[in-house]
Amino acid sequence: MCGIVGYIGTREAYPIIIEGLKRLEYRGYDSAGIALFDGTDLKVSKTKGKVSDLEARADKEITKHGNIGIGHTRWATHGVPNDVNSHPHLSNSGDLVIIHNGIIENYESLKQELMTRGFTFQSDTDTEVLINLIEDVKIKENVKLGKAVQIALNQVIGAYAIAVFDKTKPEEIVIARLGSPLAVGVGEDEFFIASDASPFLEYTKNAIYLEDEEMAIIRFHKAIKVRKIKDDTIVPAYVQKLQMNLEQIEKGGYDHFMLKEIHEQPKAITDTYRGRLLRNEAIIKMAGVEDNMKRFLNANRIIIVACGTSWHAGLVAEYIFEDLARIPVEVEYASEFRYRNPVITENDIVIAISQSGETADTLAAIKLAKSKGAFVFGVCNVVGSSIARETDAGAYTHAGPEIGVASTKAFTTQITVLTLMALRLARAKGTINSTDFRQHLLELELIPQKVEEALKSDAHIKMIADIYKDSRNCLYLGRGFNFPVALEGALKLKEISYIHAEGYPAAEMKHGPIALIDENMPIIVIATKKGHYEKVVSNIQEIKSRKGKIIGIVTAGDTQVRDLADHVIEVPDTLESLSPLLTTIPLQLLSYHIAVLLDKNVDQPRNLAKSVTVE
């Protein structure tokens, strides 16, 4: 959740850390802080609020010189967002300083033990407990900082990514991870530390990603050494070449990252199927599927585990896999799956979906599934992420960096990958004939230009948003393939505008939600021509008879719903199974414009962070 940045080298650390924190602010933005060693002493500045608030405070509090430093932007877990609970945290002596992403579950018992030995605490955080535990070990065992960190981490229960340094030995930073991501940028006589690669893209394209239960001591002018936390075993430090570029993580002229990412979807979908969808040859090439085709064809069922928007993509995939490939599918919240005692066999396939590839609950679900002997296939966006490394095989979505907290292109590219998988398996099983297969390939190839067409309704959608921006509740309805889209549309509105919204299967309206409908209730109904169109039209008529306000998402040229609805938003025609790739577009834009009109922080909605790396 939180964002970590560090630097050691010959440059001034302050501007690198501050700019890095701004790029990581999507990971947490309720407080921020920085610690620098200026050659003489440790300088710390931290505050409740955003990185811009930290800059203003640092201008007054500290000198900004120094070649070693660490910074943090926080999403609160232990302790309310305030100046004292902000990171970095100092040990009681003031010599050691730490930044931390994660949760130390046994911090309270450790705190009580440390208090019996004279330690005092200023904050309510688990992180302050950890830095004092490290100091206690360092003094008691008379060991260097790296060894003290290792011993201390073997006493904690929980998840962490940390960076620690000692002002009495300011030529090294000790880092470690378990369950939270941590990357090291390797430059010429300099190292960068960050939760992901975005803070150091303009300085180096060489990165090392720590694995779980690994730590490293980063020393100026020396090669990085990576060790296992448990047993001190040295492991190879594998340097990866980053494919991302700086332009991908800038706004590119858009007012918000979310709007940019909505408009990037035609390209993102194209990039996702490029090299995989070969329409002229009538084949789909996916190495992760091809290499494990026997496992897929012999699977008893597919279990999809995911959270949030990725879970909604999994629900769409359930319809697609069962319809095309005739494979039974169950879709599970990863956060519930991991704490049940699910029945999993060696003949099951688990598909784990996550934009970041770092979602804590999804990672835990993967480990549970693997322990039961299931084959695990990952679908994620971030190359080299934990899920990409933990799964048996997988496929990247190639959506490019998604900075806006509310996922948009992640959803459509995940559906694209899952559709390609379903089509490939359907062809291998013989559950789709050649003509239908070719038709699906053609229609999927046309989706990017149809998304472009759907985006042209932006001004019309903004007008509708202005009418309904003051609504206190909204209802989203869909059927079949578009029921999950209704859920996703409601989630988007909740996330960024804070308007209460619920998604339902349209047929379930009569089983409760219809009681909510009156002249003040906007109901967004996905009513494309395919599937259960006449049934949805009947649902609309029931709503109108109760004075509900209808916003219909309809196939271009529709007249029947147009005559009933208060407003309609058209999307191009396509196959029913592919329609979620189009119907979600106006729902994304509607949520975006309502939030902007309400003056909400679209890219950084309250209480949310982009990558949920803690429970």
C-alpha positions as a printed Julia matrix, in Angstrom:
615×3 Matrix{Float64}:
   0.0     0.0     0.0
   2.55    2.61    1.1
   5.24    3.93   -1.22
   8.94    3.56   -0.45
  11.79    5.49   -2.09
  15.5     5.52   -1.25
  18.76    6.67   -2.77
  22.48    6.23   -2.16
  25.07    7.59   -4.57
  26.75   10.8    -5.71
  23.66   12.87   -6.55
  21.6    14.99   -4.2
  19.1    12.54   -2.72
  16.29   15.01   -1.9
  14.93   15.77   -5.41
  15.13   12.11   -6.41
  13.19   11.01   -3.35
  10.55   13.75   -3.58
   9.87   13.14   -7.27
   9.83    9.41   -6.61
   7.26    9.85   -3.85
   5.04   11.84   -6.21
   5.09    8.93   -8.65
   4.26    6.49   -5.88
   1.53    8.62   -4.31
  -1.08    6.33   -5.87
   0.07    3.77   -3.28
  -0.88    5.98   -0.33
  -1.37    9.66    0.3
  -2.48   10.33    3.85
   1.0    11.32    5.05
   4.56   11.56    3.79
   8.09   11.94    5.1
  11.78   12.0     4.27
  15.07   11.35    6.07
  18.43   12.59    4.75
  21.98   12.33    6.06
  23.71   15.64    5.29
  27.23   14.45    6.1
  26.95   15.45    9.74
  23.54   14.52   11.06
  20.19   12.99   10.2
  17.53   15.4     8.94
  13.9    14.25    9.13
  10.74   15.97    7.95
   7.3    14.39    7.86
   3.7    15.47    7.86
   0.1    14.45    7.51
  -1.13   15.06    3.97
   0.32   14.7     0.51
   3.84   14.91   -0.85
   3.21   18.56   -1.74
   2.59   19.19    1.98
   5.87   17.47    2.76
   7.72   19.71    0.3
   6.3    22.82    1.95
   7.24   21.57    5.4
  10.72   20.41    4.4
  11.42   23.87    3.0
  11.08   25.23    6.53
  12.49   22.37    8.59
  15.57   20.82    6.98
  18.54   21.45    4.78
  18.15   19.39    1.65
  21.71   18.27    1.12
  22.93   14.71    1.31
  23.7    11.72   -0.89
  21.78    9.15    1.11
  18.13    9.26    2.07
  14.8     7.48    2.31
  11.23    8.66    1.82
   7.73    7.35    2.34
   4.14    8.07    1.36
   1.67    6.36    3.64
  -1.65    4.54    3.52
  -2.48    4.16    7.2
  -2.84    0.74    8.83
  -1.69    1.1    12.45
  -2.27    4.57   13.83
  -4.38    7.38   12.41
  -2.88    9.63    9.72
  -1.01   12.39   11.57
   2.47   13.89   11.79
   3.66   11.55   14.55
   2.52    8.34   12.85
   4.05    9.38    9.53
   7.21    7.64    8.35
  10.2     7.65    8.63
  10.46    6.45   12.24
  13.53    6.76   14.44
  14.83    4.37   17.07
  15.07    5.57   20.67
  18.72    6.52   20.24
  17.95    8.52   17.13
  20.64    6.63   15.21
  18.46    4.26   13.2
  15.73    5.32   10.77
  13.2     3.16    8.91
  10.44    3.29    6.32
   8.02    0.39    6.07
   5.23   -0.91    3.87
   3.17   -3.7     5.4
   1.84   -4.87    8.75
   3.7    -6.38   11.71
   0.98   -8.54   13.22
   2.74   -9.3    16.51
   3.85   -5.72   17.11
   1.89   -5.36   20.35
   3.64   -8.24   22.11
   7.02   -7.03   20.8
   6.19   -3.52   22.03
   5.36   -4.73   25.52
   8.61   -6.68   25.67
  10.65   -3.68   24.5
   8.95   -1.44   27.06
  10.13   -3.74   29.85
  13.66   -3.02   28.62
  13.2     0.73   28.77
  12.12    1.58   25.23
   9.55    4.31   24.79
   7.26    5.01   21.84
   6.0     8.25   20.34
   3.62    6.86   17.73
   0.86    4.25   17.47
   2.57    2.43   14.61
   3.92   -1.07   14.28
   6.84    0.43   12.35
   8.27    2.26   15.36
   8.19   -1.05   17.21
  10.18   -2.68   14.41
  12.96   -0.06   14.33
  13.38   -0.29   18.09
  13.44   -4.07   17.91
  16.27   -3.76   15.38
  18.11   -1.35   17.7
  17.58   -3.68   20.66
  19.04   -6.62   18.73
  21.94   -4.51   17.47
  22.92   -3.47   20.99
  22.19   -6.77   22.74
  23.9    -8.98   20.16
  26.65   -6.44   19.37
  26.17   -6.93   15.62
  26.18   -4.71   12.55
  22.96   -3.23   11.18
  22.44   -5.85    8.46
  22.69   -8.72   10.93
  20.44   -6.9    13.41
  17.78   -6.46   10.74
  17.99  -10.14    9.84
  17.66  -11.32   13.46
  14.81   -8.91   14.14
  12.84   -9.92   11.05
  13.02  -13.54   12.12
  11.06  -12.5    15.23
   8.24  -10.67   13.49
   5.01  -12.03   12.01
   3.44  -10.18    9.13
   4.32   -8.51    5.85
   6.9    -5.87    5.12
   9.09   -4.02    2.7
  11.6    -1.95    4.64
  14.57    0.32    4.15
  16.78    1.11    7.17
  19.96    3.05    7.69
  22.2     4.04   10.58
  23.4     7.63   10.79
  26.64    6.43   12.45
  27.39    4.37    9.33
  25.8     6.37    6.51
  27.33    4.5     3.6
  24.75    1.7     3.48
  21.02    1.05    3.39
  19.57   -2.29    4.48
  16.4    -3.42    2.7
  14.17   -6.48    3.05
  10.8    -7.78    1.87
   8.12  -10.28    2.7
   4.75   -9.9     1.01
   5.29   -6.29   -0.13
   7.18   -5.36   -3.31
  10.63   -3.8    -3.37
  12.83   -2.97   -6.35
  16.44   -1.76   -6.55
  17.54    0.41   -9.46
  21.19   -0.21  -10.33
  23.05    2.78  -11.77
  26.67    3.84  -12.14
  28.0     4.17   -8.6
  24.46    4.65   -7.29
  21.42    2.68   -6.2
  17.73    3.54   -6.09
  15.16    1.81   -3.87
  11.43    1.89   -4.55
   8.15    0.01   -4.25
   8.12   -0.15   -8.04
  10.41    1.05  -10.8
   8.66    4.32  -11.63
  10.77    6.55   -9.31
  14.04    5.68  -11.03
  13.07    5.2   -14.67
  14.94    8.27  -15.91
  18.14    7.25  -14.12
  18.46    3.57  -14.95
  16.65    0.75  -16.73
  18.43   -1.92  -14.67
  16.45   -3.28  -11.75
  16.65   -6.05   -9.17
  13.39   -7.26   -7.62
  13.76   -8.8    -4.19
  11.88  -12.03   -3.67
   9.94  -12.8    -0.5
  12.13  -13.43    2.55
  15.13  -11.75    0.95
  17.22   -8.83    2.16
  20.11   -6.84    0.78
  22.76   -4.49    2.05
  23.29   -1.69   -0.45
  26.67   -0.02   -0.1
  28.09    2.9    -1.98
  30.67    1.8    -4.62
  30.02   -1.9    -3.93
  28.04   -4.63   -5.63
  24.68   -5.43   -4.09
  24.49   -8.65   -2.09
  21.16  -10.4    -1.64
  20.61  -12.9     1.17
  17.86  -15.09    2.56
  16.48  -13.67    5.8
  15.93  -17.1     7.33
  19.38  -18.64    6.95
  21.71  -15.94    5.55
  22.21  -17.86    2.29
  23.54  -15.62   -0.5
  21.32  -15.66   -3.6
  22.11  -14.33   -7.09
  21.02  -10.73   -7.7
  19.25  -11.01  -11.05
  19.27   -7.7   -12.92
  16.26   -7.14  -15.2
  16.07   -4.65  -18.06
  12.97   -2.49  -17.64
  10.64   -2.11  -20.63
   8.67    0.85  -19.27
   9.49    4.43  -20.26
   8.95    7.75  -18.52
   6.24    8.93  -20.92
   4.02    6.04  -19.85
   3.78    7.31  -16.29
   3.11   10.98  -17.13
  -0.36   12.45  -17.73
   0.27   13.31  -21.36
  -1.95   16.4   -21.4
  -4.95   14.83  -19.64
  -6.34   16.38  -16.47
  -6.14   13.1   -14.59
  -4.41    9.74  -14.92
  -7.81    8.05  -14.82
  -9.02    9.94  -17.89
  -5.76    9.22  -19.69
  -6.07    5.53  -18.89
  -9.7     5.4   -20.04
  -8.59    6.83  -23.39
  -5.58    4.48  -23.55
  -7.83    1.42  -23.71
  -7.89    1.01  -27.51
  -4.09    0.83  -27.53
  -3.94   -1.26  -24.35
  -6.35   -3.86  -25.76
  -4.41   -3.95  -29.04
  -1.13   -4.4   -27.15
  -2.71   -7.21  -25.13
  -3.75   -9.28  -28.14
  -0.82   -8.3   -30.39
   1.2   -11.39  -31.3
  -1.45  -13.61  -29.73
  -4.44  -13.08  -32.01
  -3.43  -14.07  -35.55
  -6.7   -13.66  -37.4
  -5.43  -14.33  -40.91
  -4.05  -17.67  -39.76
  -7.11  -18.3   -37.56
  -5.0   -19.14  -34.52
  -4.36  -17.85  -31.03
  -0.83  -18.18  -29.65
  -0.37  -18.03  -25.88
   2.74  -19.79  -24.62
   1.43  -20.14  -21.06
  -1.63  -21.98  -22.37
   0.08  -23.95  -25.13
   2.79  -25.28  -22.84
   0.17  -26.5   -20.37
  -2.61  -27.47  -22.75
  -2.94  -30.98  -21.32
  -3.53  -29.55  -17.84
  -6.22  -27.22  -19.13
  -7.99  -29.84  -21.23
  -8.03  -32.35  -18.38
  -9.08  -29.86  -15.71
 -12.15  -30.66  -13.66
 -12.84  -26.97  -13.26
 -11.27  -23.53  -13.2
 -11.26  -21.5    -9.98
 -10.68  -17.77  -10.48
  -9.35  -15.82   -7.5
  -9.13  -12.04   -7.47
 -10.14   -8.86   -5.63
 -12.03   -5.71   -6.61
 -12.07   -4.87  -10.3
 -10.07   -8.0   -11.09
 -12.81  -10.06   -9.44
 -15.34   -8.45  -11.77
 -13.14   -9.36  -14.74
 -13.12  -12.91  -13.37
 -16.93  -12.93  -13.29
 -17.0   -11.95  -16.96
 -14.5   -14.73  -17.63
 -16.78  -17.24  -15.91
 -19.45  -16.56  -18.53
 -16.9   -16.67  -21.36
 -15.12  -19.9   -20.32
 -18.35  -21.76  -19.68
 -20.01  -20.5   -22.85
 -17.12  -21.06  -25.25
 -14.94  -23.77  -23.71
 -17.6   -25.57  -21.62
 -15.31  -25.72  -18.58
 -16.95  -25.27  -15.16
 -15.76  -22.07  -13.47
 -16.02  -20.75   -9.93
 -15.06  -17.17   -9.08
 -13.84  -16.47   -5.56
 -12.86  -13.39   -3.61
  -9.23  -14.12   -2.82
  -9.71  -12.61    0.63
 -12.39  -15.21    1.46
 -10.85  -18.12   -0.43
  -7.63  -17.99    1.58
  -9.46  -18.28    4.9
 -11.87  -21.03    3.95
 -10.92  -24.64    3.75
 -11.68  -24.88    0.03
 -11.9   -28.2    -1.75
  -9.04  -28.07   -4.25
  -7.6   -31.03   -6.15
  -4.65  -31.65   -8.43
  -7.07  -31.6   -11.35
  -8.16  -28.03  -10.68
  -6.73  -24.96  -12.35
  -6.61  -21.73  -10.38
  -6.43  -18.48  -12.36
  -5.21  -15.58  -10.21
  -5.94  -12.08  -11.54
  -4.27   -8.89  -10.29
  -3.31   -5.66  -12.02
  -0.29   -5.03   -9.83
   0.69   -8.65   -9.32
   1.24   -7.79   -5.65
  -2.25   -8.12   -4.11
  -1.65   -9.73   -0.71
  -4.87  -11.76   -0.55
  -4.42  -13.06   -4.09
  -0.83  -14.07   -3.37
  -1.98  -15.94   -0.27
  -4.69  -17.69   -2.32
  -2.03  -18.76   -4.84
   0.12  -20.28   -2.13
  -2.88  -22.14   -0.7
  -3.84  -23.51   -4.12
  -0.28  -24.65   -4.84
  -0.07  -26.38   -1.48
  -3.12  -28.44   -2.53
  -1.48  -29.44   -5.8
  -3.51  -27.21   -8.16
  -1.98  -25.72  -11.28
  -1.92  -21.92  -10.92
  -2.07  -19.52  -13.88
  -1.47  -15.82  -13.32
  -2.98  -12.89  -15.19
  -1.3    -9.61  -14.25
   0.04   -6.41  -15.72
   3.35   -5.79  -14.0
   6.33   -7.7   -15.37
   8.41   -9.3   -12.64
   5.71   -8.88  -10.0
   5.23  -11.38   -7.18
   2.25  -13.11   -8.8
   4.18  -13.49  -12.04
   6.92  -15.22  -10.1
   4.71  -17.32   -7.81
   2.45  -18.88  -10.45
   3.19  -21.97  -12.55
   2.46  -20.11  -15.8
   0.66  -16.98  -16.87
  -0.02  -14.16  -19.27
   0.69  -10.45  -19.0
  -1.99   -7.97  -19.99
   0.45   -5.4   -21.45
  -1.82   -2.54  -20.38
   1.12   -0.31  -19.48
   1.39    1.44  -16.1
  -1.95    2.19  -14.46
  -1.52    5.06  -12.01
  -5.14    6.02  -11.31
  -6.35    4.2    -8.22
  -9.66    3.29   -9.88
  -8.79    0.61  -12.44
 -10.02    1.09  -15.99
  -7.7    -0.35  -18.62
  -6.79   -3.15  -16.22
 -10.39   -4.39  -16.44
 -10.63   -4.39  -20.24
  -7.18   -5.9   -20.8
  -7.83   -8.64  -18.24
 -11.05   -9.53  -20.07
  -9.1    -9.52  -23.35
  -6.52  -12.01  -22.04
  -9.18  -14.24  -20.51
 -11.2   -14.19  -23.75
  -8.13  -15.24  -25.73
  -7.58  -18.11  -23.3
 -11.21  -19.24  -23.53
 -11.17  -19.13  -27.33
  -7.91  -21.1   -27.52
  -9.24  -23.76  -25.17
 -12.57  -23.89  -26.99
 -10.79  -24.52  -30.27
  -8.63  -27.24  -28.71
 -11.69  -28.93  -27.15
 -13.79  -28.61  -30.29
 -16.54  -26.69  -28.47
 -16.52  -23.91  -31.07
 -16.7   -24.45  -34.82
 -14.36  -22.86  -37.31
 -16.84  -20.24  -38.51
 -17.7   -19.01  -35.01
 -14.05  -19.06  -34.01
 -13.08  -16.86  -36.95
 -15.99  -14.54  -36.19
 -14.81  -14.13  -32.6
 -11.27  -13.37  -33.77
 -12.53  -10.75  -36.2
 -14.77   -9.1   -33.63
 -12.07   -9.1   -30.95
  -9.64   -7.51  -33.41
 -12.22   -4.78  -34.08
 -12.81   -4.0   -30.39
 -10.14   -1.24  -30.12
 -11.72    0.85  -32.88
 -15.17    0.23  -31.37
 -13.85    1.45  -28.01
 -12.64    4.56  -29.84
 -16.18    5.01  -31.13
 -17.64    4.57  -27.63
 -15.25    7.23  -26.3
 -16.81    9.78  -28.67
 -19.83    9.92  -26.34
 -17.7    11.71  -23.74
 -19.41   15.13  -24.03
 -22.87   13.54  -23.94
 -21.91   11.53  -20.86
 -20.57   14.65  -19.15
 -23.97   16.3   -19.69
 -25.73   13.33  -18.07
 -23.21   13.39  -15.21
 -24.1    17.02  -14.51
 -27.77   16.09  -14.13
 -27.16   13.25  -11.66
 -24.05   14.4    -9.79
 -26.04   15.23   -6.67
 -27.73   11.83   -6.42
 -27.2    10.04   -3.13
 -27.78    6.52   -4.48
 -27.51    4.79   -7.85
 -28.51    1.36   -9.08
 -26.7    -0.48  -11.89
 -28.44   -3.36  -13.67
 -27.21   -5.87  -16.22
 -27.82   -9.45  -17.3
 -25.63  -12.29  -18.5
 -22.18  -11.16  -19.6
 -23.04   -7.61  -18.53
 -24.07   -8.33  -14.96
 -20.4    -8.1   -13.84
 -20.15   -4.83  -15.78
 -22.99   -3.47  -13.65
 -21.0    -4.41  -10.54
 -17.9    -2.75  -11.96
 -19.82    0.41  -12.89
 -21.18    0.71   -9.36
 -17.73    0.17   -7.89
 -16.24    2.94  -10.04
 -18.87    5.42   -8.88
 -18.36    4.49   -5.23
 -14.59    4.64   -5.47
 -14.15    8.11   -6.87
 -17.36   10.08   -6.2
 -18.34    8.52   -2.82
 -21.93    8.15   -4.02
 -23.53    4.95   -2.78
 -24.14    2.59   -5.7
 -25.03   -1.08   -6.09
 -24.9    -3.44   -9.02
 -27.49   -6.18   -9.49
 -28.6    -8.71  -12.06
 -31.58   -7.0   -13.69
 -33.88   -9.92  -12.9
 -33.07   -9.64   -9.19
 -34.5    -6.15   -9.03
 -37.9    -7.51   -8.02
 -36.3    -9.41   -5.13
 -35.61   -6.33   -3.05
 -33.92   -3.39   -4.83
 -37.15   -2.28   -6.5
 -38.2    -0.94   -3.07
 -35.52    1.75   -3.42
 -36.8     3.15   -6.68
 -38.45    6.56   -6.77
 -38.21    9.73   -8.83
 -34.83   10.6    -7.25
 -33.12    7.28   -8.03
 -31.02    7.05  -11.21
 -30.82    3.5   -12.57
 -28.12    2.69  -15.1
 -29.27   -0.25  -17.2
 -27.03   -2.12  -19.61
 -29.47   -3.01  -22.37
 -27.53   -4.02  -25.47
 -29.37   -5.86  -28.26
 -27.7    -9.21  -27.61
 -28.65  -11.74  -24.96
 -31.7   -11.14  -22.8
 -32.69   -7.87  -24.42
 -36.46   -8.27  -24.19
 -36.2    -9.28  -20.53
 -34.14   -6.16  -19.78
 -36.67   -3.99  -21.62
 -39.35   -5.46  -19.38
 -37.25   -4.55  -16.33
 -36.96   -0.99  -17.62
 -40.72   -0.74  -17.98
 -41.12   -1.84  -14.36
 -38.71    0.87  -13.26
 -40.46    3.56  -15.28
 -43.79    2.66  -13.74
 -42.21    3.57  -10.4
 -40.82    6.89  -11.68
 -37.18    5.79  -11.69
 -34.73    7.74  -13.87
 -33.29    5.46  -16.57
 -29.86    5.84  -18.14
 -29.67    3.14  -20.79
 -26.44    1.76  -22.24
 -27.69    0.59  -25.63
 -26.5    -0.77  -28.94
 -26.09    1.95  -31.58
 -29.36    2.49  -33.43
 -31.58    1.14  -30.64
 -35.04    2.72  -30.57
 -37.01    0.6   -28.11
 -35.0     1.52  -25.01
 -34.56    5.07  -26.29
 -38.36    5.51  -26.14
 -38.42    4.36  -22.52
 -35.24    5.8   -21.04
 -34.57    9.33  -19.82
 -31.12    9.16  -21.4
 -29.31    6.68  -23.61
 -25.62    6.2   -24.3
 -24.81    4.19  -27.41
 -22.03    1.67  -27.89
 -21.16   -0.13  -31.14
 -22.6    -3.57  -31.84
 -20.47   -6.65  -31.19
 -20.78  -10.26  -30.05
 -22.49  -10.7   -26.7
 -19.4   -12.23  -25.1
 -17.32   -9.21  -26.11
 -19.88   -6.57  -25.16
 -18.4    -5.97  -21.66
 -15.35   -4.46  -23.37
 -17.63   -1.74  -24.76
 -20.39   -1.32  -22.17
 -17.87   -0.58  -19.42
 -16.53    2.48  -21.27
 -19.51    4.82  -20.7
 -19.72    3.68  -17.06
 -16.08    4.65  -16.54
 -16.65    8.05  -18.12
 -19.86    8.63  -16.17
 -18.12    7.96  -12.85
 -15.17   10.12  -13.87
 -17.27   13.14  -14.83
 -19.49   12.92  -11.75
 -16.41   12.84   -9.51
 -14.8    15.78  -11.3
 -18.02   17.81  -11.13
 -18.12   17.09   -7.39
 -14.51   18.29   -7.11
 -13.25   14.92   -5.87
  -9.64   13.8    -6.18
 -10.19   11.34   -9.01
  -6.73    9.77   -9.06
  -6.37    9.56   -5.29
  -9.79    8.82   -3.74
  -9.98    8.88    0.02
  -9.03    5.79    2.02
  -7.93    3.88   -1.09
  -4.55    2.89   -2.47
  -3.69    1.34   -5.8
  -1.9    -1.81   -4.76
  -3.36   -3.6    -1.73
  -0.26   -5.32   -0.39
  -1.62   -5.84    3.13
  -4.76   -7.6     4.35
